Amino acid sequence: MGSNVKVGAYAIIEEGVEVGDNCVLESHSILRRGTVLGNGVKVDSFAVIGGNPQDIHFDTNALTGVKIGDRTIIREGVTVHRATKTITEIGSDCMLMAFSHIAHDCSVSDHVIMANNALLGGHVHVGPYCFLGGGALVHQFTWIGEGVMFGGGAAVSSDVPPFTIVVEVNATIGLNLIGMKRRGFSTEVISDIKHCYHNVYDNGNSLKANAIHCLETDLAKTPQGLAFLKFFERDNKKGYIQKRQKNKEE
């Protein structure tokens, strides 16, 4: 237990838990064995961190856990399950709003916000600076790139390239321009990401083939544009979200 930790009434801290300095554990919060909190983490009432994964084959004697970075805020009713083999990890400066859920073996990077009732299936990776709107759903083993914005109720079972906006089911309507501007991306960087995006999504053929062609021809001029293209180099069995087709009314 770190220094200056505040523990509310009826909070439960099981053996084998590590709590950093200046953490706040509100009343009725629960930290299961194998949970590690960084400094300045806040866990609200009725949140359960480190519970067993919802996997019928899981060995409850397995020595797995959850690791949460510094200054992350976990609101009431949030559930984060421990891993099946190693660790479920959440980065620093994240905010998990009420009743959001992170399943076993997920990796959530720094500066991620999950709004109320957003849900991650097992083995999901979420890149830094993502925002998942209320009720967003992410299928197991999905990979989400940096700076992605999910609209409320959006759902994906395919991988999501960096800096995109997700709507409806496995669909994108373009780039998260507001998010990039808020992070201080220069006009040059944003223009380069736009150029890469259009060459991948608006050129016919498969998205992966287009991205590889762009890499081979050195299309990207900035590290961020290059990161967008290199996302498609990953070994991918789930495919990628597709550009939403407009209805006639639109």
QUICORLIN-V104570 format. One record per residue. N is the residue number from 0. SS is DSSP state (hx for helix, st for strand, lp for the rest). D_LAST is the distance of its C-alpha to the last C-alpha in Angstrom with 1 decimal. Layout:
BEGIN
n=N ss=SS d_last=D_LAST
n=N ss=SS d_last=D_LAST
END
This chain:
BEGIN
n=0 ss=lp d_last=56.5
n=1 ss=lp d_last=55.7
n=2 ss=lp d_last=57.0
n=3 ss=lp d_last=55.6
n=4 ss=lp d_last=53.6
n=5 ss=st d_last=52.9
n=6 ss=st d_last=52.9
n=7 ss=lp d_last=52.0
n=8 ss=lp d_last=53.9
n=9 ss=lp d_last=53.6
n=10 ss=lp d_last=51.6
n=11 ss=st d_last=52.5
n=12 ss=st d_last=53.2
n=13 ss=lp d_last=54.6
n=14 ss=lp d_last=57.1
n=15 ss=lp d_last=55.8
n=16 ss=lp d_last=53.2
n=17 ss=st d_last=53.0
n=18 ss=st d_last=51.8
n=19 ss=lp d_last=51.5
n=20 ss=lp d_last=52.6
n=21 ss=lp d_last=51.1
n=22 ss=lp d_last=49.0
n=23 ss=st d_last=48.2
n=24 ss=st d_last=48.3
n=25 ss=lp d_last=47.5
n=26 ss=lp d_last=49.3
n=27 ss=lp d_last=48.6
n=28 ss=lp d_last=46.8
n=29 ss=st d_last=47.9
n=30 ss=st d_last=48.6
n=31 ss=lp d_last=49.7
n=32 ss=lp d_last=52.1
n=33 ss=lp d_last=50.9
n=34 ss=st d_last=48.5
n=35 ss=st d_last=48.8
n=36 ss=st d_last=47.4
n=37 ss=lp d_last=47.4
n=38 ss=lp d_last=48.4
n=39 ss=lp d_last=46.7
n=40 ss=lp d_last=44.6
n=41 ss=st d_last=43.8
n=42 ss=st d_last=43.5
n=43 ss=lp d_last=42.6
n=44 ss=lp d_last=44.1
n=45 ss=lp d_last=43.6
n=46 ss=lp d_last=42.0
n=47 ss=st d_last=43.6
n=48 ss=st d_last=43.9
n=49 ss=st d_last=45.4
n=50 ss=st d_last=45.4
n=51 ss=lp d_last=45.9
n=52 ss=lp d_last=43.0
n=53 ss=lp d_last=41.5
n=54 ss=lp d_last=43.0
n=55 ss=lp d_last=45.5
n=56 ss=lp d_last=47.4
n=57 ss=lp d_last=47.9
n=58 ss=lp d_last=51.5
n=59 ss=lp d_last=51.8
n=60 ss=lp d_last=54.8
n=61 ss=lp d_last=52.7
n=62 ss=lp d_last=53.1
n=63 ss=lp d_last=49.4
n=64 ss=st d_last=47.6
n=65 ss=st d_last=44.9
n=66 ss=st d_last=45.0
n=67 ss=st d_last=43.1
n=68 ss=lp d_last=43.1
n=69 ss=lp d_last=44.2
n=70 ss=lp d_last=42.5
n=71 ss=lp d_last=39.9
n=72 ss=st d_last=39.1
n=73 ss=st d_last=38.8
n=74 ss=lp d_last=37.9
n=75 ss=lp d_last=39.1
n=76 ss=lp d_last=38.8
n=77 ss=lp d_last=37.6
n=78 ss=st d_last=38.9
n=79 ss=st d_last=39.7
n=80 ss=st d_last=41.6
n=81 ss=lp d_last=44.3
n=82 ss=lp d_last=44.0
n=83 ss=lp d_last=45.5
n=84 ss=lp d_last=47.4
n=85 ss=lp d_last=47.3
n=86 ss=st d_last=45.1
n=87 ss=st d_last=41.8
n=88 ss=st d_last=41.0
n=89 ss=st d_last=39.0
n=90 ss=lp d_last=39.2
n=91 ss=lp d_last=40.1
n=92 ss=lp d_last=38.2
n=93 ss=lp d_last=35.7
n=94 ss=st d_last=34.5
n=95 ss=st d_last=34.1
n=96 ss=lp d_last=32.9
n=97 ss=lp d_last=34.2
n=98 ss=lp d_last=34.3
n=99 ss=lp d_last=32.6
n=100 ss=st d_last=34.2
n=101 ss=st d_last=35.4
n=102 ss=lp d_last=37.0
n=103 ss=lp d_last=40.0
n=104 ss=lp d_last=40.2
n=105 ss=lp d_last=37.1
n=106 ss=st d_last=37.2
n=107 ss=st d_last=35.2
n=108 ss=lp d_last=35.6
n=109 ss=lp d_last=36.3
n=110 ss=lp d_last=34.0
n=111 ss=lp d_last=31.7
n=112 ss=st d_last=30.2
n=113 ss=st d_last=29.3
n=114 ss=lp d_last=28.0
n=115 ss=lp d_last=29.3
n=116 ss=lp d_last=29.4
n=117 ss=lp d_last=28.0
n=118 ss=st d_last=29.9
n=119 ss=st d_last=31.2
n=120 ss=lp d_last=32.8
n=121 ss=lp d_last=36.0
n=122 ss=lp d_last=36.5
n=123 ss=lp d_last=33.2
n=124 ss=st d_last=33.3
n=125 ss=st d_last=31.2
n=126 ss=lp d_last=31.5
n=127 ss=lp d_last=32.3
n=128 ss=lp d_last=30.1
n=129 ss=lp d_last=27.5
n=130 ss=st d_last=25.8
n=131 ss=st d_last=25.0
n=132 ss=lp d_last=23.1
n=133 ss=lp d_last=24.5
n=134 ss=lp d_last=24.8
n=135 ss=lp d_last=23.8
n=136 ss=st d_last=25.5
n=137 ss=st d_last=27.0
n=138 ss=lp d_last=28.9
n=139 ss=lp d_last=32.4
n=140 ss=lp d_last=33.4
n=141 ss=lp d_last=30.0
n=142 ss=st d_last=30.2
n=143 ss=st d_last=27.9
n=144 ss=lp d_last=28.3
n=145 ss=lp d_last=29.0
n=146 ss=lp d_last=26.7
n=147 ss=lp d_last=23.9
n=148 ss=st d_last=21.6
n=149 ss=st d_last=20.6
n=150 ss=lp d_last=18.2
n=151 ss=lp d_last=19.8
n=152 ss=lp d_last=20.3
n=153 ss=lp d_last=19.2
n=154 ss=st d_last=21.6
n=155 ss=st d_last=23.0
n=156 ss=lp d_last=25.7
n=157 ss=lp d_last=25.2
n=158 ss=st d_last=26.4
n=159 ss=st d_last=24.2
n=160 ss=lp d_last=24.9
n=161 ss=lp d_last=25.9
n=162 ss=lp d_last=23.8
n=163 ss=st d_last=20.4
n=164 ss=st d_last=18.0
n=165 ss=st d_last=17.8
n=166 ss=st d_last=15.3
n=167 ss=lp d_last=15.4
n=168 ss=st d_last=18.0
n=169 ss=lp d_last=19.2
n=170 ss=st d_last=15.9
n=171 ss=st d_last=15.5
n=172 ss=st d_last=12.8
n=173 ss=st d_last=15.6
n=174 ss=st d_last=18.7
n=175 ss=lp d_last=20.2
n=176 ss=hx d_last=21.0
n=177 ss=hx d_last=22.1
n=178 ss=hx d_last=24.4
n=179 ss=hx d_last=25.9
n=180 ss=hx d_last=26.5
n=181 ss=hx d_last=28.2
n=182 ss=lp d_last=30.4
n=183 ss=lp d_last=31.5
n=184 ss=lp d_last=30.2
n=185 ss=lp d_last=31.1
n=186 ss=hx d_last=28.8
n=187 ss=hx d_last=30.5
n=188 ss=hx d_last=29.8
n=189 ss=hx d_last=26.1
n=190 ss=hx d_last=25.8
n=191 ss=hx d_last=27.7
n=192 ss=hx d_last=25.6
n=193 ss=hx d_last=22.5
n=194 ss=hx d_last=24.4
n=195 ss=hx d_last=25.5
n=196 ss=hx d_last=22.1
n=197 ss=hx d_last=20.6
n=198 ss=hx d_last=23.7
n=199 ss=hx d_last=23.5
n=200 ss=hx d_last=19.8
n=201 ss=lp d_last=19.0
n=202 ss=lp d_last=22.3
n=203 ss=lp d_last=22.3
n=204 ss=lp d_last=25.4
n=205 ss=lp d_last=25.7
n=206 ss=hx d_last=24.8
n=207 ss=hx d_last=28.5
n=208 ss=hx d_last=29.8
n=209 ss=hx d_last=27.6
n=210 ss=hx d_last=28.7
n=211 ss=hx d_last=32.3
n=212 ss=hx d_last=32.2
n=213 ss=hx d_last=31.0
n=214 ss=hx d_last=33.9
n=215 ss=hx d_last=36.3
n=216 ss=lp d_last=35.4
n=217 ss=lp d_last=35.5
n=218 ss=lp d_last=32.0
n=219 ss=lp d_last=31.9
n=220 ss=lp d_last=33.8
n=221 ss=lp d_last=33.8
n=222 ss=hx d_last=34.7
n=223 ss=hx d_last=31.3
n=224 ss=hx d_last=29.7
n=225 ss=hx d_last=32.4
n=226 ss=hx d_last=31.9
n=227 ss=hx d_last=28.2
n=228 ss=hx d_last=29.5
n=229 ss=hx d_last=32.6
n=230 ss=hx d_last=30.6
n=231 ss=hx d_last=29.9
n=232 ss=hx d_last=33.7
n=233 ss=lp d_last=34.3
n=234 ss=lp d_last=35.5
n=235 ss=lp d_last=32.4
n=236 ss=lp d_last=32.4
n=237 ss=lp d_last=29.2
n=238 ss=lp d_last=26.7
n=239 ss=st d_last=24.0
n=240 ss=lp d_last=20.5
n=241 ss=st d_last=17.9
n=242 ss=st d_last=14.8
n=243 ss=lp d_last=11.8
n=244 ss=lp d_last=9.9
n=245 ss=lp d_last=6.1
n=246 ss=lp d_last=5.3
n=247 ss=lp d_last=5.4
n=248 ss=lp d_last=3.8
n=249 ss=lp d_last=0.0
END
